[in-house]
Amino acid sequence: MKKQFLIYGLATGMLFSCGDKLAPVVDHALKPMVTTEVVPNDTDDPAIWVNPADSTQVIVIGTDKHEKTGGLYAYDMDGKIINKVVPLDRPNNVDIAYGMQIGGKKVDIAVVTERGTDKIRVFSMPDLKPLDNGGIPVFEGETEKSPMGISLYTKSDSTGNTIYAIVGRKTAGKDNYLFQYELKDNNGVVVGEKVRTFGQFLGGKEIEAIAVDNELGFVYYSDEGYGIHKYYADPAKGNEELAVFGQKDFKEDHEGIAIYKTSDSTGYIVASNQQNNSFNIYPREGDAGNPHQYTRIAEVPVSAIECDGADAISMPIGSKFPKGMLVAMSNGMVFHYYDWQQFQELIDAKK
C-alpha cells in the first residue's frame, strides 16, 4: 500500500469552534491573506476571473445562496464588494469561461446555477451584464431538476472556442446525474443545447462540486460521501468513467474541487474535506505510470469553516500571492483568499 501523508495530526487543545454546528479548526491551520466582506445570506461557491488584457486585474465572484434574495457578488483583491447581481433565486455554483463569440465579439462569461428557477444564468465579465434573456432552462423533461453544481469546459480548435456547461442537480437517480449543454450565440443572446447526459451517483447525498481541466480534457465531480469521479469533458469521447478516487480520504463529505496548474499538464487537484476544514491534494497528472489513479499526497488544514466551493489560479498576483491563490468559501458569509505559496511549502514538505 502506498503511503498517504497528512500535514497535520491530532493535538491537544487544537480545536476552535464558532458554534455547535461548525466543524473544528486546528490551531496551526493556514490563515487567509484576505477575508471578503460579508453577504446578506450564505456564501457558497467562488470563481476567479483574470483580465486577459491585463493580468493585474483580478476579480473574484461568488454566490450568495438564498431563495428569492440571493445574488452573485464581485470582489476585488482586498475582498471588497465591487459589483453584484441581485436578486437571484437561490444561486448555487458559478464558473467562468473566456472568449465566447457573442454578437460578433469575444466575451468572457460567468455562468451560475439558479436553483429556484431551474435555469442557468449567463453574465458578461467583468461588468456582470445579463446575456441570457432571463436564463437557460436545464433538466427539461426531468422530474428532478434543481440545478446546483456547474463547471464550464472550453474546447479549443482551429475554428475557435466551443464552450460547454456541465450541470449537476440536487437529486437524481444513480445514472445520468449530469447534463452537458453547448452554449451558443443566438443574435447576441446565449442559449444552451443539450449534448449529453452522464455521470454515476453512488454516495446517497448529492453531487454539487464540479471542476473541468481544459488542457487535459477531464471533468471531476464530488459524489458527497463516496468519492471523486473522473470523465472526459468532451462529449465526443463518450461516457466511460475513467476513475473514482478519494473514497477513504475524507472525514465525511467530498466538496469543492479546484485545479492548480504548474504547467499545461501538471499541478494539483484540490478537494475540500469539509468536515475536517482541510483540503486534500492529489496529483493533477495522476500517479506515476497511471494517469487515472490518484493517491493523496497531502492534506492542508485551513481556517475556512466547512468549505463548500473553491477555485485556484497559479499566476502571481502582487506581493500577497507570489504563486497565485486559492479562494475558499467559509461559513460566516465570506470567502477566504489563501496564498498558494503556503500550500506549496506544506505539500513540498511531504513529497
C-alpha positions in Angstrom: 0.0 0.0 0.0 1.3 3.4 -0.9 1.8 5.8 2.0 -0.6 8.7 2.4 0.7 11.7 4.2 -1.1 14.1 6.5 0.3 17.5 7.1 -1.2 17.7 10.5 -2.3 15.4 13.2 -4.3 15.4 16.4 -3.1 17.8 19.0 -4.2 18.6 22.5 -6.1 21.9 22.7 -6.3 22.2 18.9 -10.0 22.8 18.5 -11.7 26.0 17.7 -15.4 26.3 17.2 -17.7 29.1 16.2 -20.8 27.2 17.3 -22.0 23.7 17.9 -22.8 23.0 14.3 -19.4 24.2 12.9 -16.5 21.9 12.2 -13.3 22.4 14.3 -10.3 24.3 13.0 -6.8 23.2 14.1 -4.8 25.9 15.7 -2.0 25.7 13.1 -4.3 25.9 10.1 -3.3 28.3 7.3 -4.7 31.7 7.7 -6.2 33.6 4.8 -4.4 36.7 3.4 -7.8 38.3 2.7 -11.3 37.7 4.0 -14.1 39.2 1.9 -16.9 41.4 3.1 -20.0 39.6 4.2 -23.0 39.0 2.1 -26.6 39.0 3.4 -27.3 35.3 3.4 -24.9 32.4 2.8 -21.8 32.2 0.6 -21.4 29.0 -1.5 -19.1 28.9 -4.5 -16.4 31.2 -5.9 -14.7 31.6 -9.3 -11.7 33.7 -10.2 -11.5 36.0 -13.3 -8.2 37.3 -14.7 -8.4 40.1 -17.3 -6.8 38.5 -20.5 -5.6 42.0 -21.5 -4.2 43.0 -18.1 -3.3 40.1 -15.7 -3.0 42.6 -12.8 -6.8 42.9 -12.9 -8.3 40.0 -10.9 -11.9 39.7 -9.7 -13.4 37.0 -7.5 -17.0 36.3 -8.0 -19.1 34.3 -5.6 -22.7 33.2 -4.9 -24.9 34.1 -2.0 -27.4 31.3 -1.9 -30.9 32.2 -0.7 -34.4 31.8 -2.1 -35.6 34.9 -3.9 -33.0 37.2 -2.3 -29.7 35.5 -3.3 -27.1 37.1 -5.6 -23.9 36.9 -7.5 -21.2 39.2 -6.0 -17.9 40.5 -7.3 -14.9 41.2 -5.1 -11.6 43.0 -5.6 -8.3 41.6 -4.3 -8.9 43.3 -1.0 -12.1 41.4 -0.5 -14.3 44.5 -1.1 -17.6 44.1 -2.9 -17.4 46.0 -6.1 -20.4 44.7 -8.0 -23.4 42.4 -7.6 -26.4 40.9 -9.4 -29.4 40.8 -7.1 -31.9 39.3 -6.6 -31.3 35.7 -7.8 -33.5 32.8 -6.7 -31.1 30.5 -4.8 -28.0 30.7 -6.9 -25.6 27.8 -6.1 -22.4 27.4 -8.1 -20.6 29.6 -10.6 -17.8 29.2 -13.2 -16.0 31.4 -15.7 -15.0 30.9 -19.4 -13.1 33.1 -21.7 -13.6 34.3 -25.2 -17.1 33.2 -26.2 -18.2 34.7 -29.5 -21.3 36.7 -28.8 -22.7 39.3 -31.2 -19.5 39.2 -33.2 -17.3 39.9 -30.2 -15.3 37.8 -27.8 -16.8 38.0 -24.3 -15.7 36.4 -21.1 -18.7 34.9 -19.2 -19.7 33.9 -15.7 -22.4 31.2 -15.6 -24.3 30.5 -12.4 -27.0 27.9 -11.5 -30.2 29.4 -10.2 -31.9 26.6 -8.4 -35.2 28.4 -7.7 -35.9 28.9 -11.4 -34.4 25.6 -12.8 -32.1 27.7 -15.0 -28.5 28.7 -15.5 -27.8 32.4 -15.8 -25.1 33.9 -18.1 -23.4 37.2 -17.4 -20.6 39.1 -19.1 -17.3 39.7 -17.2 -16.3 41.9 -15.6 -19.4 44.0 -15.7 -21.9 41.2 -14.9 -24.4 42.2 -17.5 -27.0 39.5 -18.4 -26.6 37.8 -21.7 -29.3 35.1 -21.5 -32.6 36.8 -21.8 -33.6 35.7 -18.4 -31.9 32.3 -18.2 -31.4 29.0 -19.9 -33.7 26.2 -18.7 -31.9 23.0 -17.7 -33.1 19.4 -17.0 -36.2 20.0 -19.1 -38.5 17.0 -19.1 -36.9 15.6 -15.9 -38.9 15.1 -12.7 -35.8 16.1 -10.6 -34.3 19.4 -11.6 -33.0 21.9 -9.0 -29.6 22.8 -10.6 -26.7 23.1 -8.2 -23.2 22.4 -9.5 -21.7 23.8 -12.7 -18.4 23.9 -14.5 -17.5 25.2 -17.9 -15.5 23.3 -20.5 -13.8 25.2 -23.3 -12.8 23.1 -26.3 -10.4 24.9 -28.5 -9.5 24.0 -32.1 -8.8 25.7 -35.4 -12.3 27.0 -35.6 -12.2 28.7 -32.2 -13.7 28.0 -28.8 -16.7 25.9 -28.1 -17.9 26.3 -24.5 -20.0 23.8 -22.6 -21.8 24.0 -19.3 -21.7 20.8 -17.3 -24.6 21.0 -14.7 -25.5 18.9 -11.7 -28.7 18.9 -9.7 -29.9 18.5 -6.1 -31.2 15.0 -6.5 -31.4 12.4 -9.3 -31.1 8.7 -10.0 -27.9 6.5 -10.0 -27.1 7.3 -13.6 -27.0 10.4 -15.8 -26.8 12.8 -12.9 -25.1 15.4 -15.0 -26.3 17.2 -18.2 -24.0 18.9 -20.6 -25.0 21.9 -22.7 -23.2 23.6 -25.5 -23.5 27.4 -25.1 -24.3 29.2 -28.3 -24.8 32.7 -29.5 -28.3 33.4 -30.9 -28.2 37.0 -32.2 -26.4 38.3 -29.0 -28.3 36.0 -26.6 -26.6 33.0 -25.1 -28.7 29.8 -25.4 -28.0 26.2 -24.5 -28.3 23.0 -26.4 -28.1 19.7 -24.5 -25.4 17.4 -26.0 -25.2 14.6 -23.5 -26.2 13.1 -20.1 -23.7 11.2 -18.0 -22.3 10.6 -14.5 -22.8 8.0 -11.9 -24.2 8.9 -8.4 -23.3 6.4 -5.6 -23.0 8.4 -2.4 -26.6 8.8 -1.3 -26.3 12.5 -0.7 -25.8 14.8 -3.7 -23.3 16.0 -6.4 -22.5 19.7 -6.2 -18.8 20.4 -6.8 -17.7 20.0 -10.5 -14.4 21.1 -12.0 -13.1 20.8 -15.6 -9.4 20.6 -16.6 -9.5 22.3 -20.0 -5.9 21.4 -21.0 -6.2 17.7 -20.1 -9.8 17.4 -21.1 -11.3 15.9 -18.0 -14.2 16.7 -15.7 -14.2 15.8 -12.0 -17.1 15.9 -9.6 -17.6 15.2 -5.9 -20.1 12.5 -5.1 -20.6 13.6 -1.5 -19.9 10.8 1.0 -18.5 8.5 -1.7 -15.6 9.8 -3.9 -14.4 11.9 -6.7 -15.4 10.8 -10.2 -13.5 11.4 -13.4 -14.8 11.5 -17.0 -13.8 13.0 -20.3 -15.1 16.6 -20.7 -15.5 16.3 -24.4 -18.9 14.8 -25.2 -17.5 13.3 -28.4 -15.2 11.0 -26.3 -18.1 9.1 -24.7 -19.3 8.4 -21.2 -16.8 6.0 -19.9 -15.9 6.6 -16.2 -12.1 6.9 -16.0 -11.6 6.9 -12.3 -13.1 7.2 -8.8 -10.7 8.3 -6.1 -10.6 9.7 -2.6 -13.1 7.2 -1.1 -11.2 6.8 2.1 -9.5 10.2 2.4 -12.4 12.3 3.6 -14.0 12.6 7.1 -17.5 12.9 5.6 -18.4 15.0 2.6 -16.4 15.4 -0.6 -16.9 19.1 -1.5 -15.4 21.9 -3.6 -12.8 21.0 -6.3 -10.1 23.3 -7.7 -7.3 22.7 -10.1 -4.0 24.4 -9.5 -1.8 24.2 -12.6 2.0 24.2 -12.6 2.2 23.6 -16.3 -0.1 22.6 -19.2 -0.2 19.0 -17.8 0.9 19.1 -14.2 -0.3 20.5 -10.9 -2.7 19.5 -8.2 -6.4 18.6 -7.8 -7.5 20.3 -4.6 -10.7 19.0 -2.9 -12.4 20.3 0.2 -12.6 17.8 3.1 -15.5 19.8 4.5 -16.0 18.4 8.0 -12.2 18.4 8.6 -11.7 22.0 7.5 -8.9 21.0 5.2 -8.0 20.3 1.5 -6.9 17.0 0.2 -4.2 17.3 -2.5 -3.9 14.9 -5.5 -1.5 15.0 -8.5 -3.3 16.6 -11.4 -1.4 14.3 -13.8 -2.3 11.2 -11.8 0.1 8.7 -10.2 3.4 7.9 -11.9 2.6 5.4 -14.7 -1.2 5.6 -14.2 -2.9 8.9 -15.2 -6.3 7.6 -13.9 -5.1 6.7 -10.4 -4.8 9.3 -7.6 -3.1 8.9 -4.3 -3.4 11.7 -1.9 -0.1 13.4 -1.4 -1.0 15.9 1.3 -3.8 17.3 3.4 -3.6 21.0 4.2 -5.6 22.5 7.1 -7.2 25.8 6.6 -9.2 28.4 8.6 -12.2 28.2 6.2 -15.1 26.6 8.1 -16.9 23.8 6.4 -15.9 24.9 2.9 -18.2 24.2 0.0 -16.8 25.7 -3.1 -13.2 26.7 -4.1 -11.2 27.9 -7.0 -7.5 28.4 -7.7 -5.1 30.1 -10.1 -1.3 29.8 -10.3 -0.3 33.1 -11.8 1.4 35.6 -9.4 -0.9 38.4 -8.0 1.1 41.1 -6.3 3.2 40.6 -3.2 0.5 38.7 -1.2 0.1 35.9 -3.8 3.5 35.3 -5.5 2.4 31.8 -6.7 -1.3 32.5 -7.1 -4.1 31.8 -4.7 -6.8 29.5 -3.6 -10.2 31.1 -2.8 -12.5 29.1 -0.5 -16.0 29.6 0.8 -16.3 29.7 4.6 -19.1 29.8 7.0 -19.8 33.3 8.2 -21.0 34.6 4.8 -17.5 35.2 3.5 -14.8 33.8 1.1 -11.1 33.4 2.1 -8.1 34.2 -0.2 -5.2 31.9 0.6 -1.6 32.3 -0.5 -0.7 29.3 -2.6 2.9 29.5 -1.7 1.9 28.5 1.8 0.1 25.5 0.4 3.1 24.6 -1.7 5.5 24.7 1.2 3.4 22.2 3.1 3.0 20.0 0.0 6.7 20.0 -0.7 7.5 19.1 2.9 5.6 15.8 2.4 7.0 14.8 -1.0 
